Every structure is written in C-alpha cells, then in structure tokens.
Amino acid sequence: MFHWVSDLFPDDSRNDPSGRHAAVGCIDSTEIPLADLRGGEAIVVVIRGGRGLGARLSSMGIGPGAEIHVVSNSGRGPMIVAILGSRLALGRREAGKIIVRRVTER
C-alpha cells in the first residue's frame, strides 16, 4: 500500500491551530475519510491507495496539505469537491481513500 506523508505538517505540529492554516480556522485532530465529510473545509492528511490512485489525485491537485471544500455529498454516488478553483467529482471509493482533517470556524 502506498502512503503519502505530508511534509507540510510534521507529526508533532499537526494539531497546532497556530500553524499554516490558522487563518482558515482550527484544524480538528480527528482524521476521517473524505467520503464521510458531509460539507465544509478539510485538509488532506494522507492518501491510502496505490501508485495509480496517488498519481491521478496528485494530477488533480489532491495531495497532503491540500485544502478541499466539500460542495455536495449526499452519502450515495459521487461527491463534488472544490480544490484550486475547480470542482471535481470523486467516486465514493476514491474519496474513502483520502484521509482528511476537518477545518472548523473560529
């Protein structure tokens, strides 16, 4: 299994709300699959998939440290996310392999 470890968030500072994303809000310390996030902002922590999935998501701008906004997630079928000014449809299985931390409002 291929895992990306973010160089942007060293293990000892991932929960530090005064870090890189402090202007956006506080980063929740709970890591969840993107498929379980119903709405709001999140920071990608790790991609749990093979090289093919990692390369595909990377080409769309989805990788560790990326900020994602969930536009639509009905709990069935594909979900719509916004990243880098674009909207993307992700299949439920793909989204389940993207592990994120929710960004909450201050």
C-alpha positions in Angstrom: 0.0 0.0 0.0 1.3 3.5 -0.9 1.1 6.2 1.8 1.9 9.8 1.4 3.2 11.5 4.5 2.8 15.2 4.4 6.0 17.3 4.6 3.8 20.3 5.3 2.7 19.0 8.7 5.4 17.4 10.9 3.9 14.8 13.3 4.4 17.0 16.3 2.6 20.1 14.9 -0.4 18.7 13.0 -2.8 19.6 15.8 -1.3 23.1 16.3 -4.0 25.6 15.2 -1.4 28.4 15.1 0.2 26.7 12.1 -0.1 27.3 8.4 -3.9 27.1 8.3 -4.7 29.3 11.4 -6.3 32.0 9.2 -8.8 29.5 7.8 -9.8 28.1 11.2 -8.9 25.4 13.8 -7.9 22.0 12.4 -9.8 19.2 14.1 -7.4 16.4 15.3 -9.8 13.7 14.1 -8.7 12.1 10.8 -11.6 10.8 8.7 -12.1 9.6 5.2 -13.2 12.4 2.8 -16.3 10.3 1.9 -17.6 10.7 5.5 -17.4 14.5 5.4 -20.8 16.0 4.5 -19.7 19.5 4.0 -17.2 22.2 4.9 -13.5 22.6 4.6 -10.8 19.9 5.2 -7.0 19.5 4.9 -5.7 16.3 3.2 -3.5 14.3 5.6 -2.7 11.1 3.6 -3.8 9.2 0.5 -4.3 5.5 1.3 -4.1 3.8 -2.1 -1.8 2.6 -4.8 0.6 4.5 -7.0 -2.1 4.8 -9.7 -4.6 6.5 -7.4 -1.9 8.7 -5.9 -0.7 9.9 -9.3 -4.3 10.5 -10.5 -5.2 12.5 -7.4 -1.9 14.4 -7.5 -2.6 15.4 -11.1 -5.9 17.0 -9.9 -4.1 18.9 -7.0 -5.2 16.5 -4.3 -2.3 15.5 -2.0 -1.2 16.0 1.6 -1.7 19.6 2.7 -4.3 20.4 0.0 -7.3 22.3 1.2 -10.6 20.8 0.0 -14.1 22.2 0.2 -17.0 19.6 0.0 -19.6 21.1 -2.2 -22.0 18.2 -2.3 -22.1 14.8 -0.6 -25.4 13.0 -0.4 -24.0 9.9 1.0 -24.6 7.9 -2.2 -22.9 8.1 -5.5 -20.1 10.5 -6.4 -19.3 13.6 -4.3 -18.4 17.1 -5.6 -15.4 18.8 -4.1 -13.7 22.2 -4.9 -10.0 22.4 -5.0 -7.7 25.0 -6.5 -10.6 26.9 -8.1 -12.1 23.8 -9.8 -14.9 21.4 -9.0 -14.2 17.7 -9.2 -16.5 14.6 -8.9 -14.9 11.9 -6.8 -16.3 8.4 -6.6 -17.2 7.1 -3.1 -14.4 4.5 -3.1 -11.8 7.1 -4.2 -13.0 9.6 -1.6 -12.8 6.9 1.1 -9.0 6.6 0.5 -8.4 10.3 1.0 -7.9 10.9 4.8 -8.6 14.4 5.9 -8.8 16.6 9.0 -11.8 18.9 9.2 -11.2 22.7 9.4 -13.7 24.3 11.8 -14.6 28.0 12.0 -13.1 30.0 14.9 
